[in-house]
């Protein structure tokens, strides 16, 4: 189908945009999904428990992020097909299984995202996290139902990304950060926690997050190996933005822990900002958490429902016709579940670990597709990405098994 066909998903929601603009939209969608409220809470929780040793998990996360995103984005764009369809090309029925894993994982993650945004409003205005979640859900729905929704989504995510980085830089500047200690333990940890690694990697490149950028590029009309240049630009930009935020938050948390403060288990990330800058810092954290929650609600809802394209209707006709309704329904269900479940901090840590189990399965499918001529044609996938990708699959599978054994 040609890009100027009025039935294409992109033209239902956006004006024609340049390839670079689409790539940057995908970059920020992926980056902000990767550093949502789950990451804020997980980072604070594990920094409080492990101190500088958690820097090793951050390092592994950044390395895995590069490997996973570059593999996934390239294969999806070169093939011009979404991940679930690639999976069905490899083995009939495998795409439905992948869709189930990602959609369910995305739903659990979105429950935490809505809760995180609600917690941010709780910090700012004192309303309950449950009522805050309802407000956040309604705002996300408005973003998706307006005209040119994809453009609005991209611009909103980029603006909130700037807010996140600015707040974290401010907090770092007013704190005594133990940079040497952080650097030493990042590269030479005295303790390795597999649960922390699975959780933080799963929360940043697991489940739906690894596919958010690639699927956004397809929605924007970028496909084929001639667009590899924009794939590289988008993926590396997104990884860089996400990595900066990860490192800044870790350093802020470490400074607070080293100073002898004990983080509040019910909202550990908020403790970092409160100890760093008093009530002013605490309010800043509310803005940060709300921004993180909103960007992740947008990313999770968009990507998780994109897996219903092909899985629900032949040639995606059902998805194209009812996409907005599916996204709105996804947000409503997530919000309702959180309203009755509560405990946002615990939910945000758990869903990261759950998505960590999905990553080795999803990435293995992409790697198999990268050498499937029917899928990628004459495209030659870089060997370093292929073999490092399989290393990530094996490592995450092993770490997931170790995590289950530790929990049992």
Phi, psi and omega per residue, in radians:
X1 nan 2.310 -3.105
X2 -1.301 2.692 -3.089
X3 -1.150 -0.415 -3.140
X4 -1.544 0.085 3.075
X5 -1.169 2.286 -3.074
X6 -1.180 -0.206 -3.107
X7 -1.596 -0.084 -3.121
X8 -1.194 2.568 -3.109
X9 -1.011 -0.697 -3.065
X10 -1.092 -0.736 -3.082
X11 -1.335 -0.187 3.024
X12 -1.305 -0.354 -2.972
X13 -2.279 -0.306 -3.073
X14 -2.459 2.803 2.978
X15 -1.399 2.837 3.132
X16 -1.123 2.300 -3.101
X17 -2.210 2.847 -3.140
X18 -1.252 2.690 3.108
X19 -0.985 -0.704 -3.125
X20 -1.163 -0.681 3.102
X21 -1.098 -0.716 3.100
X22 -1.130 -0.732 3.139
X23 -1.102 -0.695 3.125
X24 -1.207 -0.621 3.068
X25 -1.077 -0.745 3.106
X26 -1.148 -0.672 -3.127
X27 -1.052 -0.851 -3.095
X28 -1.280 -0.558 3.072
X29 -1.079 -0.815 3.112
X30 -1.132 -0.817 -3.081
X31 -1.083 -0.778 -3.089
X32 -1.307 -0.479 3.017
X33 -1.184 -0.602 -3.096
X34 -1.289 -0.401 -3.117
X35 -2.142 0.872 3.117
X36 -1.442 -2.886 -3.117
X37 -1.064 -0.530 3.085
X38 -1.069 -0.801 3.135
X39 -1.128 -0.734 3.125
X40 -1.004 -0.835 -3.094
X41 -1.223 -0.752 3.135
X42 -1.094 -0.785 -3.130
X43 -1.080 -0.787 3.128
X44 -1.117 -0.750 -3.123
X45 -1.071 -0.887 -3.071
X46 -1.315 -0.508 3.058
X47 -1.156 -0.686 3.084
X48 -1.106 -0.613 -3.108
X49 -1.464 -0.648 -2.978
X50 -1.944 -0.237 -3.114
X51 1.131 -2.423 -3.069
X52 -1.131 -0.399 3.132
X53 -1.078 -0.396 3.136
X54 -1.185 -0.301 3.079
X55 -1.036 -0.529 3.105
X56 -1.128 -0.718 3.105
X57 -1.127 -0.655 3.090
X58 -1.112 -0.748 3.126
X59 -1.072 -0.825 3.109
X60 -1.042 -0.707 -3.126
X61 -1.078 -0.762 -3.126
X62 -1.155 -0.762 3.125
X63 -1.083 -0.815 3.129
X64 -1.119 -0.599 3.122
X65 -1.039 -0.815 3.128
X66 -1.050 -0.832 -3.089
X67 -1.126 -0.835 -3.071
X68 -1.164 -0.898 -3.058
X69 -1.128 -0.716 -3.138
X70 -1.143 -0.676 3.084
X71 -1.128 -0.894 -3.037
X72 -1.160 -0.859 -3.103
X73 -1.040 -0.808 -3.090
X74 -1.061 -0.893 -3.048
X75 -1.144 -0.729 -3.141
X76 -1.116 -0.811 -3.096
X77 -1.229 -0.754 3.139
X78 -1.055 -0.741 -3.117
X79 -1.335 -0.449 -3.078
X80 1.261 0.331 -3.106
X81 -2.244 2.544 3.072
X82 -1.244 2.812 -2.967
X83 -1.025 -0.660 -3.096
X84 -1.173 -0.565 3.112
X85 -1.291 -0.637 3.042
X86 -1.015 -0.768 -3.114
X87 -1.083 -0.702 3.115
X88 -1.206 -0.481 3.061
X89 -1.176 -0.636 -3.137
X90 -1.270 -0.809 -3.135
X91 -2.623 2.022 -3.137
X92 -0.901 2.233 -3.132
X93 1.694 -0.352 -3.121
X94 -1.138 -0.565 3.127
X95 -1.138 -0.629 3.108
X96 -1.176 -0.658 3.100
X97 -1.134 -0.778 3.120
X98 -1.116 -0.732 3.112
X99 -1.035 -0.731 3.126
X100 -1.089 -0.822 -3.125
X101 -1.067 -0.828 -3.082
X102 -1.217 -0.747 -3.120
X103 -1.131 -0.770 3.121
X104 -1.174 -0.777 3.095
X105 -1.079 -0.700 3.113
X106 -1.135 -0.624 3.105
X107 -1.134 -0.805 3.104
X108 -1.060 -0.747 -3.140
X109 -1.113 -0.690 -3.098
X110 -1.213 -0.496 3.030
X111 -1.047 -0.764 3.085
X112 -1.184 -0.630 3.120
X113 -1.108 -0.811 3.117
X114 -1.087 -0.727 3.108
X115 -1.104 -0.690 3.125
X116 -1.124 -0.764 3.100
X117 -1.104 -0.696 3.100
X118 -1.117 -0.643 3.109
X119 -1.163 -0.622 3.085
X120 -1.099 -0.739 3.103
X121 -1.198 -0.527 3.059
X122 -1.094 -0.751 3.121
X123 -1.145 -0.720 -3.062
X124 -1.294 -0.760 -2.973
X125 -2.144 -0.063 3.084
X126 1.405 0.056 3.087
X127 -1.320 2.796 -3.100
X128 -1.152 2.588 3.102
X129 -0.988 -0.584 -3.131
X130 -1.157 -0.796 3.097
X131 -1.208 -0.600 3.068
X132 -1.096 -0.643 3.118
X133 -1.110 -0.657 3.110
X134 -1.111 -0.760 3.120
X135 -1.087 -0.783 -3.137
X136 -1.093 -0.733 3.120
X137 -1.072 -0.734 3.127
X138 -1.132 -0.706 3.113
X139 -1.108 -0.716 3.125
X140 -1.121 -0.699 3.118
X141 -1.089 -0.733 3.136
X142 -1.043 -0.719 3.140
X143 -1.037 -0.688 -3.069
X144 -1.417 -0.380 -3.068
X145 -1.681 -0.164 3.130
X146 -1.279 2.874 3.087
X147 -1.120 2.530 -3.103
X148 0.990 0.863 -3.034
X149 -1.036 -0.674 -3.115
X150 -1.113 -0.709 3.108
X151 -1.162 -0.763 3.104
X152 -1.053 -0.750 3.120
X153 -1.033 -0.851 -3.124
X154 -1.068 -0.800 -3.105
X155 -1.161 -0.683 3.132
X156 -1.110 -0.777 -3.132
X157 -1.109 -0.730 -3.140
X158 -1.133 -0.729 3.118
X159 -1.098 -0.786 -3.138
X160 -1.175 -0.498 3.082
X161 -1.117 -0.746 3.112
X162 -1.085 -0.709 3.113
X163 -1.058 -0.794 -3.134
X164 -1.032 -0.902 -3.078
X165 -1.096 -0.751 -3.116
X166 -1.070 -0.763 -3.138
X167 -1.130 -0.765 -3.128
X168 -1.161 -0.678 3.092
X169 -1.096 -0.713 3.100
X170 -1.053 -0.811 -3.111
X171 -1.108 -0.735 3.128
X172 -1.079 -0.682 -3.080
X173 -1.162 -0.484 -3.081
X174 -1.715 0.101 -3.095
X175 -2.036 2.747 3.052
X176 -1.591 1.627 -3.063
X177 -1.506 2.230 3.110
X178 -1.403 1.308 -3.032
X179 -1.063 -0.741 -3.094
X180 -1.109 -0.797 3.122
X181 -1.067 -0.722 3.140
X182 -1.110 -0.767 -3.111
X183 -1.140 -0.776 -3.103
X184 -1.077 -0.865 -3.085
X185 -1.312 -0.365 3.078
X186 -1.167 -0.723 -3.107
X187 -1.671 -0.353 3.109
X188 -2.352 1.245 -3.099
X189 -1.193 2.545 3.074
X190 -1.595 -0.171 3.115
X191 -2.638 2.350 3.103
X192 -2.021 2.191 -3.120
X193 -1.943 1.890 -3.088
X194 -1.153 -0.603 3.114
X195 -1.080 -0.703 3.117
X196 -1.122 -0.727 -3.122
X197 -1.154 -0.828 3.139
X198 -1.058 -0.732 -3.102
X199 -1.168 -0.831 -3.066
X200 -1.265 -0.649 3.084
X201 -1.214 -0.775 3.110
X202 -1.089 -0.595 -3.128
X203 -1.354 -0.219 -3.097
X204 -2.052 -0.484 3.076
X205 -2.355 0.188 -3.139
X206 -1.591 2.897 3.043
X207 0.995 -2.328 -3.050
X208 -1.179 -0.456 -2.989
X209 -1.064 -0.681 -3.106
X210 -1.141 -0.355 -3.114
X211 -1.802 -0.136 -3.027
X212 -1.045 -0.811 -3.122
X213 -1.178 -0.809 -3.124
X214 -1.069 -0.769 3.135
X215 -1.194 -0.575 3.091
X216 -1.151 -0.666 3.110
X217 -1.089 -0.736 3.113
X218 -1.123 -0.709 3.100
X219 -1.057 -0.545 -3.140
X220 -1.452 -0.084 3.098
X221 1.657 0.102 3.118
X222 -1.508 2.077 3.098
X223 -2.722 2.717 -3.126
X224 1.682 2.688 -3.065
X225 -1.185 -0.267 3.095
X226 -1.190 -0.238 3.132
X227 -1.784 0.241 3.135
X228 -0.994 -0.628 3.132
X229 -0.968 -0.800 -3.118
X230 -1.289 -0.517 3.051
X231 -1.080 -0.841 3.141
X232 -1.083 -0.795 3.138
X233 -1.062 -0.810 -3.113
X234 -1.149 -0.825 -3.103
X235 -1.105 -0.815 -3.102
X236 -1.188 -0.619 3.077
X237 -1.130 -0.805 3.127
X238 -1.079 -0.749 3.135
X239 -1.107 -0.732 -3.136
X240 -1.101 -0.798 -3.138
X241 -1.092 -0.823 -3.137
X242 -1.099 -0.705 -3.103
X243 -1.158 -0.706 3.104
X244 -1.040 -0.788 -3.130
X245 -1.143 -0.715 3.117
X246 -1.031 -0.853 -3.080
X247 -1.151 -0.755 3.140
X248 -1.055 -0.775 -3.127
X249 -1.156 -0.718 3.113
X250 -1.059 -0.790 -3.136
X251 -1.124 -0.685 3.104
X252 -1.110 -0.779 3.134
X253 -1.130 -0.710 -3.129
X254 -1.133 -0.695 3.125
X255 -1.041 -0.699 3.137
X256 -1.215 -0.757 -3.119
X257 -1.132 -0.788 -3.138
X258 -1.099 -0.549 3.124
X259 -1.245 -0.144 3.058
X260 1.729 0.112 3.136
X261 -1.432 2.516 3.094
X262 -1.754 2.200 -3.091
X263 -1.323 2.499 3.116
X264 -1.257 2.114 -3.073
X265 -1.102 -0.505 -3.099
X266 -1.322 -0.404 3.117
X267 -2.743 1.225 -3.009
X268 -1.083 -0.654 -3.119
X269 -1.142 -0.626 3.126
X270 -1.120 -0.578 -3.132
X271 -1.049 -0.679 -3.122
X272 -1.004 -0.844 -3.071
X273 -1.284 -0.575 -3.141
X274 -1.208 -0.759 3.104
X275 -1.190 -0.558 -3.081
X276 -1.315 -0.716 -3.014
X277 -2.431 0.444 3.078
X278 1.101 -2.637 -3.102
X279 -1.144 -0.549 3.095
X280 -1.093 -0.801 3.110
X281 -1.131 -0.634 3.136
X282 -1.094 -0.714 3.108
X283 -1.195 -0.646 3.064
X284 -1.041 -0.705 3.119
X285 -1.094 -0.648 3.114
X286 -1.032 -0.729 3.091
X287 -1.118 -0.775 -3.123
X288 -1.072 -0.817 -3.098
X289 -1.170 -0.682 3.101
X290 -1.131 -0.751 3.115
X291 -1.088 -0.747 3.136
X292 -1.111 -0.730 3.138
X293 -1.120 -0.773 -3.120
X294 -1.123 -0.779 -3.140
X295 -1.116 -0.622 -3.130
X296 -1.338 -0.578 3.032
X297 -1.053 -0.789 3.141
X298 -1.083 -0.849 -3.115
X299 -1.144 -0.765 -3.116
X300 -1.159 -0.777 -3.103
X301 -1.159 -0.778 3.138
X302 -1.089 -0.869 -3.033
X303 -1.288 -0.759 -3.111
X304 -1.067 -0.762 3.135
X305 -1.271 -0.391 3.102
X306 -1.138 -0.331 3.098
X307 -1.339 -0.126 3.055
X308 -1.500 -0.149 3.037
X309 -1.295 1.982 -3.047
X310 1.665 -0.740 -3.116
X311 -1.234 -0.443 -3.084
X312 -1.845 -0.615 -3.107
X313 -2.395 2.492 3.132
X314 -1.072 2.269 -3.101
X315 1.099 0.254 3.058
X316 1.304 0.228 -3.080
X317 -1.083 -0.723 3.121
X318 -1.063 -0.788 -3.117
X319 -1.104 -0.791 -3.124
X320 -1.076 -0.650 -3.086
X321 -1.321 -0.653 -3.010
X322 -2.014 0.356 -3.053
X323 -0.983 -0.864 -3.126
X324 -1.035 -0.742 -3.138
X325 -1.114 -0.675 3.117
X326 -1.126 -0.761 3.141
X327 -1.128 -0.795 3.130
X328 -1.070 -0.764 3.111
X329 -1.084 -0.691 3.129
X330 -1.065 -0.787 3.140
X331 -1.151 -0.732 -3.128
X332 -1.102 -0.793 3.141
X333 -1.080 -0.784 3.132
X334 -1.038 -0.750 -3.099
X335 -1.174 -0.746 -3.137
X336 -1.105 -0.769 -3.141
X337 -1.084 -0.791 3.138
X338 -1.102 -0.664 -3.101
X339 -0.986 -0.631 -3.104
X340 -1.649 -0.342 -3.127
X341 -1.568 -0.818 -3.131
X342 1.186 -2.665 3.138
X343 0.856 1.044 -3.055
X344 -1.018 -0.692 -3.090
X345 -1.089 -0.789 -3.141
X346 -1.165 -0.701 3.128
X347 -1.070 -0.728 -3.071
X348 -1.168 -0.585 3.098
X349 -1.306 -0.745 -3.096
X350 -1.098 -0.762 -3.063
X351 -1.179 -0.484 3.076
X352 -1.129 -0.757 3.107
X353 -1.136 -0.708 -3.131
X354 -1.071 -0.737 3.137
X355 -1.269 -0.386 3.066
X356 -1.117 -0.517 3.114
X357 -1.281 -0.462 -3.119
X358 -1.337 -0.562 -3.017
X359 -0.941 -0.903 -3.101
X360 -1.060 -0.572 3.115
X361 -1.214 -0.855 -3.099
X362 -1.114 -0.764 -3.111
X363 -1.199 -0.635 3.103
X364 -1.049 -0.694 3.113
X365 -1.091 -0.779 3.138
X366 -1.098 -0.731 -3.125
X367 -1.155 -0.670 3.067
X368 -1.124 -0.696 3.138
X369 -1.159 -0.510 -3.070
X370 -1.142 -0.320 3.121
X371 -2.050 0.323 3.138
X372 -1.727 1.860 -3.030
X373 -1.016 -0.591 3.141
X374 -1.132 -0.436 -3.087
X375 -1.646 -0.830 -3.027
X376 -1.867 -0.067 3.103
X377 1.104 -2.242 -3.082
X378 -1.516 -0.004 -3.130
X379 -1.068 2.345 3.091
X380 -1.850 1.909 -3.120
X381 -1.292 2.343 -3.137
X382 -0.978 2.329 -3.101
X383 -1.099 -0.644 -3.098
X384 -1.142 -0.607 3.090
X385 -1.241 -0.698 -3.113
X386 -1.105 -0.897 -3.077
X387 -1.285 -0.660 3.077
X388 -1.169 -0.545 3.079
X389 -1.097 -0.744 3.110
X390 -1.178 -0.546 3.057
X391 -1.090 -0.757 3.111
X392 -1.084 -0.738 3.119
X393 -1.013 -0.849 -3.102
X394 -1.183 -0.735 -3.128
X395 -1.116 -0.809 -3.109
X396 -1.199 -0.587 3.066
X397 -1.128 -0.785 3.120
X398 -1.110 -0.827 -3.125
X399 -1.099 -0.627 3.118
X400 -1.149 -0.738 3.105
X401 -1.104 -0.770 3.111
X402 -1.058 -0.682 -3.131
X403 -1.112 -0.793 3.127
X404 -1.063 -0.758 -3.129
X405 -1.108 -0.704 3.117
X406 -1.144 -0.720 -3.134
X407 -1.173 -0.607 3.125
X408 -1.324 nan nan
